[in-house]
Amino acid sequence: MSSDRAGVEKEVAFIGLGKMGLPMASNLLAKGFTVTGFDLSAQARDEFVTRGGRSADSARAAAAGHKVIITMLPTSAIVMDCLIGSGDAVADVPAGALVIDMSSSVPGDTLKLGAELEKRGISLVDAPVSGGVTRAISGQLAIMAGSEHVDRALPYLEAMGSRIFRTGKLGSGHVMKVLNNYVSAAGALATMEALILGRDFGLDEELITVILNASTGRNNTTERKVKEFILSKSWASGFEMALMSKDVSIAAALSREMGLNLEMLAETEKAWQQATALLQQGADHTEIYRYVDQVSHARK
């Protein structure tokens, strides 16, 4: 669907101009939308202005008068506080407005937020993303969209992503996001253990990676992360370990709420929580290699 169709609101508020949010908001600009952005970082706001965006000095000021508000924030607690808590960003938003939360949020919080916004006549779509900074820049994100209002959100989602998946009811997008990140996190752990086991036996880690990618063991970590971020020791994928750990924990909490005993999920949650506690604040998620290397040898 084209973003210039009749009736599409061309003015958008975008709250959260971080590593993902800034290129996403920039792609909206590139597709002809007028975007007013806000971030706690003055540097991020200034950078957005250099790209042609408008800047506001608060989330409430950014959202004021807009019928479309997009959030890309670290946690659902921050999303809720920003929109209906101390930030009260939707205070000056007209009835009939649409909020698109593209953060990686707790599904239960999404349902609570949806109920509160509905009381104000505001609709909510949960539309988290996958693809990392590279695909955020290129506008090729995969987007998982839940809610009965996805059709209204499509022009904006299509400006930022190349594959839009309708996941069902409100909250289902956020469930799918944490399921994806759990599988990614478990695959990363298995990859790190394989690399370290092979290395200690005497195999070359780059050769291990090449063979995995030519075989059934290939996964997102072997294909996109090992050579570029792990073997190079750049640790610069742009996605923090704490955020990966948070998403795995959301999935694990959901499994417990549903009465499921998922042992691999529980072990994956434990490992990522321990890695986050062991390594320095702000560590990249690819540094899970360092954690596995340390604990595997500490047990000897």
For each residue, the residues with C-beta under 8 A, 3 or more apart:
1: 5 154 155 158
2: 5 155
3: 8 31 32 33 155 156 158 159
4: 8 32
5: 1 2 8 155
6:
7:
8: 3 4 5 155
9: 12 66 67 68
10: 32 33 34
11: 33 34 35 36 66 67 68
12: 9 28 33 34 35 36 66 68 69 70 156
13: 35 36 37 38 56 62 63 66 68 69 70
14: 17 21 24 25 28 35 36 37 38 53 62 69 70 72
15: 37 38 39 59 62 63 69 70 71 72 73 82 89
16: 21 38 39 71 72 73 103
17: 14 21 22 25 37 38 39 41 44 45 47 48 72
18: 21 22 39 41 44 72 74
19: 22 133 136 238 239
20: 23 24 72 129 133 136
21: 14 16 17 18 24 25 39 72
22: 17 18 19 25 26 39 44 47 48
23: 20 26 27 133 136 137
24: 14 20 21 27 28 70 72 102 129 136 141 160
25: 14 17 21 22 28 29 35 37 48 53 70 72
26: 22 23 29 30 48 51 53
27: 23 24 30 31 136 139 159 160
28: 12 14 24 25 31 33 35 156 159 160
29: 25 26 32 33 34 35 51 52 53
30: 26 27 139 159
31: 3 27 28 159
32: 3 4 10 29
33: 3 10 11 12 28 29 156 159
34: 10 11 12 29 54
35: 11 12 13 14 25 28 29 48 53 54
36: 11 12 13 14 53 54 55 56 62 66
37: 13 14 15 17 25 45 48 53 54 55 56 62
38: 13 14 15 16 17 45 55 56 57 58 59 61 62
39: 15 16 17 18 21 22 44 45 48
40:
41: 17 18 44 45
42: 45 46
43: 46 47
44: 17 18 22 39 41 47 48
45: 17 37 38 39 41 42 48 49 55
46: 42 43 49 50 55
47: 17 22 43 44 50 51
48: 17 22 25 26 35 37 39 44 45 51 53 55
49: 45 46 52 53 54 55
50: 46 47
51: 26 29 47 48
52: 29 49
53: 14 25 26 29 35 36 37 48 49
54: 34 35 36 37 49
55: 36 37 38 45 46 48 49
56: 13 36 37 38 59 61 62
57: 38 61
58: 38 61 62 87 89
59: 15 38 56 62 63 82 83 87 89
60: 63 64 87 88 89 91 92
61: 38 56 57 58 64
62: 13 14 15 36 37 38 56 58 59 66 89
63: 13 15 59 60 66 69 89 90 92 93
64: 60 61 92 93
65: 92 93 94
66: 9 11 12 13 36 62 63 69 93 97
67: 9 11 93 94 96 97 98
68: 9 11 12 13 97 98 100 156
69: 12 13 14 15 63 66 83 89 90 93 97 98 99 100
70: 12 13 14 15 24 25 99 100 101 102 156
71: 15 16 79 82 83 99 100 101 102 103
72: 14 15 16 17 18 20 21 24 25 102 103
73: 15 16 78 79 82 103
74: 18 78 103 243
75: 78 79 103 104 105 106 246
76: 79 80 101 103 105 106 109 110 113 174
77: 80 81 106 109
78: 73 74 75 81 82 103
79: 71 73 75 76 82 83 101 103 105 109 113
80: 76 77 83 84 85 109 112 113
81: 77 78 84 85 86 87
82: 15 59 71 73 78 79 85 87 89
83: 59 69 71 79 80 87 88 89 90 99 113 117
84: 80 81 88 89 90 113 116 117
85: 80 81 82 88
86: 81
87: 58 59 60 81 82 83
88: 60 83 84 85 91
89: 15 58 59 60 62 63 69 82 83 84 93
90: 63 69 83 84 93 97 99 117 120 122
91: 60 88
92: 60 63 64 65
93: 63 64 65 66 67 69 89 90 97 120 122
94: 65 67 97
95: 120 121 122
96: 67 121 122 123
97: 66 67 68 69 90 93 94 121 122 123
98: 67 68 69 122 123 124 125 149 152 153
99: 69 70 71 83 90 117 122 123 124 125
100: 68 69 70 71 124 125 127 153 156 157
101: 70 71 76 79 105 110 113 124 125 126 127 128
102: 24 70 71 72 127 128 129 143 160
103: 16 71 72 73 74 75 76 78 79 128
104: 75 128 174 177 178 181 243 246 247 250
105: 75 76 79 101 109 110 126 128 174
106: 75 76 77 109 110 174 250 253
107: 110 111 126 171 172 174 175 178 250 254
108: 111 112 171 257
109: 76 77 79 80 105 106 112 113
110: 76 101 105 106 107 113 114 124 126 170 171 174
111: 107 108 114 115 170 171
112: 80 108 109 115 116
113: 76 79 80 83 84 101 109 110 116 117 124
114: 110 111 117 118 124 147 170 171
115: 111 112 118 119
116: 84 112 113 119 120
117: 83 84 90 99 113 114 120 122 123 124
118: 114 115 121 122 123 124
119: 115 116
120: 90 93 95 116 117
121: 95 96 97 118
122: 90 93 95 96 97 98 99 117 118
123: 96 97 98 99 117 118 147 149 152
124: 98 99 100 101 110 113 114 117 118 147 149 170
125: 98 99 100 101 145 146 147 149 150 152 153 170 173
126: 101 105 107 110 145 146 147 170 171 172 173 174
127: 100 101 102 143 144 145 146 150 153 157 173
128: 101 102 103 104 105 143 144 173 174 176 177
129: 20 24 102 136 141 142 143 144 160 161 177
130: 141 142 143 144 177 180 181
131: 134 135 136 140 141 142 161
132: 135 136 237 238 239
133: 19 20 23 136 137 237 238 239
134: 131 137 138
135: 131 132 138 139 140 141 142 162
136: 19 20 23 24 27 129 131 132 133 139 141 160
137: 23 133 134
138: 134 135
139: 27 30 135 136 159 160 161 162
140: 131 135 161 162
141: 24 129 130 131 135 136 160 161 162 163
142: 129 130 131 135 161 162 163 165
143: 102 127 128 129 130 157 160 161 163 164 165 173
144: 127 128 129 130 165 167 172 173 174 176 177 180
145: 125 126 127 150 153 157 164 165 166 167 173
146: 125 126 127 150 166 167 168 169 170 171 172 173 174 175 176
147: 114 123 124 125 126 150 153 169 170 173
148: 169 170
149: 98 123 124 125 152 153
150: 125 127 145 146 147 153 154 166
151: 154
152: 98 123 125 149
153: 98 100 125 127 145 147 149 150 156 157
154: 1 150 151 157 158 164
155: 1 2 3 5 8 158 159
156: 3 12 28 33 68 70 100 153 159 160
157: 100 127 143 145 153 154 160 161 164
158: 1 3 154 155 161 164
159: 3 27 28 30 31 33 139 155 156
160: 24 27 28 102 129 136 139 141 143 156 157
161: 129 131 139 140 141 142 143 157 158 164
162: 135 139 140 141 142
163: 141 142 143
164: 143 145 154 157 158 161
165: 142 143 144 145 176
166: 145 146 150
167: 144 145 146 172 173 175 176
168: 146 172
169: 146 147 148 172
170: 110 111 114 124 125 126 146 147 148
171: 107 108 110 111 114 126 146 174 175
172: 107 126 144 146 167 168 169 175 176
173: 125 126 127 128 143 144 145 146 147 167 176 177
174: 76 104 105 106 107 110 126 128 144 146 171 177 178 250
175: 107 146 167 171 172 178 179 254
176: 128 144 146 165 167 172 173 179 180
177: 104 128 129 130 144 173 174 180 181 247
178: 104 107 174 175 181 182 247 248 250 251 254
179: 175 176 182 183 251
180: 130 144 176 177 183 184
181: 104 130 177 178 184 185 244 247 248 251
182: 178 179 185 186 247 248 251 252 265 268
183: 179 180 186 187
184: 180 181 187 188 219 220 221 244
185: 181 182 188 189 244 247 248 268 272 285
186: 182 183 189 190 264 265 268
187: 183 184 190 191 219 220 221
188: 184 185 191 192 221 225 285 286 288
189: 185 186 192 193 268 271 272 288 292
190: 186 187 193 194 219
191: 187 188 194 195 212 219 221 222 226
192: 188 189 195 196 230 288 289 291 292 293
193: 189 190 196 197 292 296
194: 190 191 197 198 208 212 217
195: 191 192 198 199 205 208 209 226 230 289
196: 192 193 199 200 289 292 293 296
197: 193 194 200 201
198: 194 195 201 203 205 208
199: 195 196 202 203 204 205 208
200: 196 197
201: 197 198
202: 199
203: 198 199 207 208
204: 199 207 208
205: 195 198 199 208 209 226 231
206: 209 210 227 231
207: 203 204 210 211
208: 194 195 198 199 203 204 205 211 212
209: 195 205 206 212 213 222 226 227 231
210: 206 207 213 214
211: 207 208 214 215
212: 191 194 208 209 215 217 218 222
213: 209 210 218 222 223
214: 210 211 218
215: 211 212 218
216:
217: 194 212 222
218: 212 213 214 215 222 223
219: 184 187 190 191 222 223
220: 184 187 223 224 225
221: 184 187 188 191 224 225 226
222: 191 209 212 213 217 218 219 225 226
223: 213 218 219 220
224: 220 221 228
225: 188 220 221 222 228 229 230 237 286
226: 191 195 205 209 221 222 229 230 231
227: 206 209 230 231 232
228: 224 225 232 234 237
229: 225 226 232 234 235 236 237 284 286
230: 192 195 225 226 227 233 235 286 289
231: 205 206 209 226 227
232: 227 228 229
233: 230
234: 228 229
235: 229 230 283 284 286 287
236: 229 284 286
237: 132 133 225 228 229 284 285 286
238: 19 132 133 284
239: 19 132 133 243 244 284 285
240: 243 244 282 283 284 285
241: 244 245 272 275 276 279 283 284 285 287 288
242: 245 246 276 281 282 283
243: 74 104 239 240 246 247 285
244: 181 184 185 239 240 241 247 248 272 285
245: 241 242 248 249 269 272 273 275 276
246: 75 104 242 243 249 250
247: 104 177 178 181 182 185 243 244 250 251
248: 178 181 182 185 244 245 251 252 265 268 269 272
249: 245 246 252 253 269 272 273
250: 104 106 107 174 178 246 247 253 254
251: 178 179 181 182 247 248 254 255 265 269
252: 182 248 249 255 256 262 265 266 268 269
253: 106 249 250 256 257
254: 107 175 178 250 251 257 258
255: 251 252 258 260 261 262 265
256: 252 253 259 260
257: 108 253 254
258: 254 255
259: 256
260: 255 256
261: 255
262: 252 255 265 266
263: 266 267
264: 186 267 268
265: 182 186 248 251 252 255 262 268 269
266: 252 262 263 269 270
267: 263 264 270 271
268: 182 185 186 189 248 252 264 265 271 272
269: 245 248 249 251 252 265 266 272 273
270: 266 267 273 274
271: 189 267 268 274 275 288 291
272: 185 189 241 244 245 248 249 268 269 275 276 288
273: 245 249 269 270 276 277
274: 270 271 277 278 291 295
275: 241 245 271 272 278 279 283 287 288 291 292
276: 241 242 245 272 273 279 283
277: 273 274
278: 274 275 291 294
279: 241 275 276 283 287 290 291
280: 283
281: 242
282: 240 242
283: 235 240 241 242 275 276 279 280 287
284: 229 235 236 237 238 239 240 241 287
285: 185 188 237 239 240 241 243 244 288
286: 188 225 229 230 235 236 237 289
287: 235 241 275 279 283 284 290 291
288: 188 189 192 241 271 272 275 285 291 292
289: 192 195 196 230 286 292 293
290: 279 287 293 294
291: 192 271 274 275 278 279 287 288 294 295
292: 189 192 193 196 275 288 289 295 296
293: 192 196 289 290 296 297
294: 278 290 291 297 298
295: 274 291 292 298 299
296: 193 196 292 293 299
297: 293 294 300
298: 294 295
299: 295 296
300: 297
